[in-house]
Amino acid sequence: MSFYPLVIVLLLMSAAGYWFGSKKALRTVRKSSNFLTPRPHQFGLYVVIWSLVPPVILGVIWAVLQTTPLETDTGAMRQIDQVVFPVMLLLATGAGLYFSILRINPDLRVRKTIEGLVYVLLILASIISILTTLGIVLSLLFETIQFFGKVPMSEFFFGLNWSPQTALRADQVGSSGAFGSIPLFTGTLLITFIAMCVAVPLGLLSAVYMTEYASNRFRAVVKPLLEILAGIPTVVYGFFAALTVGVFFRDLGDSLGIDVVSESALAAGVVMGMMIIPFVSSLSDDIIMAVPQSLRDGSYGLGATKSETIRKVILPAALPGIVGAVLLAVSRAIGETMIVVMAAGFAANLTANPLEAVTTVTVQIVGLLVGDQEFDSAKTLAAFALALVLFIVTLCLNVIALMVVRKYREEYD
């Protein structure tokens, strides 16, 4: 039996078990004078759990055995896969259904079993998340160590030139490359700063207006429209930045006598800020709405105006959440790639001038890993080194933000 029909059969058996378990629980209540504390549907879930847990365990064991190299007959293994293993799963499911339905009685602690399974699932989810993060960090670390075995750390961290066009053969032209990462991180910080200058004021002010000044009808119409911006694909923003905003800034610079390139950090940062506005606005809106009304009433009772209440009561109370929203926006800006590719280009220029073309770390990571490259070359391994450094920088920013949030929270409390 193939995989999908087998899964459908198992689910149908579990659904039948849910129905029989619920019906038996109801019949038990009618026949017994004891009060049945759990609800009938909880007995049905109890049956479903014991009908699915045994086949899941068998499936995991079988998958582990399949990955183990064994010298066996291929035809015999195929017969086991198609006949014996499905029969084992069906028998395990049937046994779980039979014994779980047989155990249903008023004294059965069904809630304890269900809560125990939920607890185990939560623990497994947490462990998987931790192991996934650890695996990502270790993979980056190992590849970065190989990269620094080929390129000196001083050149990577303090070099001012980025040109990782190394040759694949010794007789090729351009066998030496430059791996100075400062231009990449400078361009990343420049574009992120421009995006935050656009997104944070507009997003925060729009959130304050919609929560404290706008009517309910206006809020119900404008907030969904504003959140639509978050659903627009980034490639659309990239086309808009390349074909409209970049050209607009170039023509505006020509009219003012200023040299502005069409692919500039300013165009990429402004469009990226427009994309991030919904993140700041929506999260700040929810955070400000969560501030207790009693704080507003107390401020008004002391004679404060609405603007004074917002500045001295509401915003300080919502500051930890607002900082979290800004951090999310910063992470979104640092990780953006498509807008920078289309609006700012691949040029790794070390400049603080927003009117010139720059690039970011994420754009270079994509460029280094695209195409037919040798995985053990310095050019490919440079992507892992950039990713690890970017990860450490983002982690440091989060730690600093948590320290700031804790300080202001203590002062306000």
N, C-alpha and C positions, 0 to 999 in steps of 0.2 A: 504494500500500500504506500502511495506517495505521501509526502509530508502534509500538504494542505487538506486532502480528504481525512487524514488521520486527526488533524487538529479539529476539524469540523465535527467529527464523530465524538471526540473527547468533550468538546464544548456542549454538544447536544446531550451527552450523558450527564454532564454537570448540571445543565438546566433541568433535566428530568429529576436529578437528585434534589435540586433546590425545591422543586414543586412537591415531591414526595415528603421531604423533610418538613416543609411548612405545614402540609396537610396532616402529617402525623402529630406535629406539635399541637395543632388545633384539636385533634381527636383526643389527645392525652389530657388536655384541659377539660374537655367535656366529661371524660370518664373518671377523672381524678378530682378529689376535693381540694388538693393542694393548689396553691396559686402559682402559676407559671410566670416567674419574674421576667425572663427574657421574652422578647416578642417572637412571634412565629417566623418572621423573615430572618431573624438571627439564627434560628435552627437551620433554616435553609442555607444560609451562608456557611454554617458549620459543616454541613454535608458537602457543599461545594469545595471547601478548603481540603477536606480529607479525600475528595475525589481527584483533586488536581495536584496536591503535594507529592504523592507517590510517583505519578508519571513524570513530573518535573525533575525529581531527584534521579529517577532512572535515565531520563534524557541527558542530564548533566554528566552522569557517570559514563554513559555511552559515548557522549561527545569527547570526553577525556580519553577514553580507550581508543576512539577513532584516530585521535591525533598522535597516539603512541605507535611508533613503527613496529609492526609485528609481521613475521614471516608466515603468512597464511595463504591458503588458496583463494584467489580472487573470486572465483565462482561461488565458493562457500560463503565468503563474506557478503557477496551481493544477495545471496538467498537469506542470510541472517538479517540483513538490512531491510529486505522487502517483506519478509514473512515473520520471522521469529521476534524481532524487536517490536513491530506493531502489535503482535499478539500479547507480548509481555506488558506493553503499555495499557492495552485494553483490559487485561486481567487485573493489573494494579488499580486501574480506575474502578472497575467493577467491585473489587474487594474493598476499596475505600468507601464506595457508596453503600455497600451492604453493611459493613460494620458501623459506619457512622449513623445510618438510619436505625440500625438495631439498638444503638445506645441512647436514642432520644427518650428522655423521661424528665419529669419536673425537677429532679435533683441535679440534672446535668448543668455544669457551669459553662454555658456556651460563651458568655461574654469574655471570660478569662481566656478561652482559646482564641477568639477573634482578636482581642487586644494583644495577646502574645504574638500572633502572626503579624499584626500591624507593626508592633515594636521591632520584630526581627527584620521586616522589610525596610523600616526606617534606618536601622543599624546598617543593613547591607547597602542601602543607598548612600549613606554617609561614608562608609568604607570605600565604595566604588569611586565616589567623588574625590576622596583624599588620595587614593591610589592613582587615579587618572592625573591629578595635578602633579603628584610626585613623579609619575612616569614622564610627563611632559618636561618637567624641570630637569630630570636626569638625562633625558635624550638631548636636550639643549646643552647641558653641561658637558657630556661626553664629546659631542661634536665640536663644541667650542674649544675644549682642550686640544683636540686634533688641529683645529685652526691655528691656535697659538703655538703649536709645534712647527708650523710653516711660516707664520707671520709674527714678528715681535709684538708684544703687548704695547710697548711704547709707541710703535707706529700706528697701531689701531686706535688707541685712546687719545693720542696727542697729535696724530698726523692731520695735516690740513688739506690733503688731496685725496680724492676718492676716484679711482679708476681701476676697478678689479678685472681688467681685461687680460687675464693671464693666458698664455699659450698652452695648448694641450701637448705640444711636442717641443723638444729643446731647440729645433732648427726653425721654429716659427718666429715671425717678427712680433715684437711686443711680449717677450716671455716674462717680463717683470711688470707687476702692477702696483698700484698705490691703494692702500687700505686704510687711509685716515678717515675715521668716522665722525669727526667734528662737524664737517659740512652737513652731514645727514641729520644729526641731532639738532643742529642750529636751524635747519629748514623745518624740522618737525615742530620745534618750539615756536618758531615764527608763525607758521600757519595755525597752530593750535591757539596761540595768543590772539591772533586776529579773529579766529572763530569765536573764542570766548568773549572778546570785546563786543561781538555782535549778539551772541546768544544769551549771555547772562543778563545784561540790562533789559533787553526786550522780553525775554522769557519771564524774568522776575517781576517786572513792572506789569506785564499782562496778567500774571497770576494774582498780583495784588489788586489790580482793577477788577478782575472777574470775581474775586472773593469778597471784596469790601465795598465796591462801588456799583458794579453792574447789577441789573435786575435779573431775576430768575429766568425770564424769557430770553433776555440777551445772552446769558450764560449758557442756556440750553442749546442755543444756536451756534454761538461762536466757538465754544470749547471743542465740539466735535470737528468743526471745520479746521481749527488749528491743529488738532491731532492728526488730520489727514496728511499733513506734511511729513509725519513720521513714517507713513506707509508708502511714500513715493520711492521707487528704486534709486539707488545712488547713481546709477548710470545716467538717469534722467537729469539729476543735478549736475553730473559731469558735462553732459551736452549743453545744459543751460549755462554753465560757467564758461565753457570753451567758446560757444557760438554767440552768446549774448553779453554776459557780464565782462568777460575778458576783452571783447571788442569795444564795449562801452567805455571801460577804463582807458583803453588805448586811444580811442578817439577823444575822450575828455582830456587826456594828457597832451595830445597833439594840439588841441585848441588852447591849452594853457602854456604850451611851450615846454612841457615836461616829457621826458623819454620814458614811456611805459610800454613794456612788452605785452603781447597778447596773452602769453602764458606766464602769469605772475603769481606771486604768493598772495597778493591782495585779492585777486579774483577767486582763488581757491579758498582762502580764509573766509571771505564774505559769504560765499555760497555754502560752505560747510557750516558756518554759523546759522544761516537760514535753516539748514537741515536739522540742527541741534536744538533750535528754539522749542519745538514741542516737548523734548525731553525735560528741559528746565522748567517750562511753563506748566506742564501737566503734573510733574512731581511736586513742584513748589505749590501749585494750587491745592493739591490734596493735603500737603503738610500744613499750609496756612488754615485750611478748613478744619483741621484737627485741633487747632488751638482752642481751648475751652472758652465758651462764651462768657463765663464768669470773669475772665481776665479783661475782656472788653468792657463789660458792665462796670467793673470796679474802676477802670480807667476813666470811663465817662462820668462815673459818680464823683470822682475827684476833680472834675472840671476840665479834663483833657479833651482836646479836639480829636477829630477822626485821624488827621494826619499825625498828630503826636502819639495817638494810641498805636498806630501802625508802626511808627519808627521806634518807639520806646518800649512797647509791650509785645505786639504781635510778632514782629520780625526777630527780636531776641529770643522769644519762646520757640519760634520755628527755625532758629539758626542751625541746630544740628542736622535737621532734615534737609535744609536748603544746601548746606555744605555737601551732604551726600548726593543731592541732585546735581550740583556743579561737578562733583567728582565723576559721576556717571557721564556727564557731558564731556569732560576732559578725556576720559577713557575712550569715548566714542570718537572724539576728534583725533586722538593719537592713532587709533586703529583704522581710520578711514584711508582707503587706497584709491578708489575709482575716481573721485573728484580731483585728487592731486595729480593722477596720471593724465587726465584730460585737460586740466586747467593750469597746472604748474609744470608738468613735464618731468623728465628724468635727469635734468642737469643738476649736478651736485655742486652748487656754487656756495662758497662761504661768504655770506652777506647778510646784513640786517636790514637791507632795503626791501620793503614789501613790493616795490614796483618791478623787481627783477624775478627771474625764474629760479626756483629752488626745487628741491625734492625732499622726500621724507624717508624714514627708515622702512616703513611698510612697503612703499613703492619699490625700494631697492631690494627688499627681500623677495618680492614677487619677480622682479627682473632677474635676480640671481638664480632662482629655481626654475625658471621657464626655459625650455629649449633642451637641446641634447648636450648635457654637461656631465662630466665625470664627477661622481659623488665625493671622491676623496681629494678633489682639487681645492685649492685655497679659495677660488672664486665661489664655489658652491658652499663650502664650509663657512664663509663669511656671513651667509644668511643666518646661520644658527647663532653666531656670535652677536650679531645685531639683535636677534630676537631675545637672547638672554639678557643683554644689557637693557633693552627696552622693558623687559619683565622686571628687572631689579629697580629701574627708575620708577615704574608705575607702583611697585610695592612700597618704595620710599615715600612717594606722594600720598599713598593711602595711610601710611603710618603717621605722617605729619598731619594729615587732615583729622585723623582720630584724636591726636593730641590737642589740636585746636578745638575740636568739638567738645572734648572732655573739659577743657579749661573754661569755655564759655558756659557750658551746662552747669558747672559748679558755681560760677559767679551768679548765674541767674537763679539757681536754687537757693 
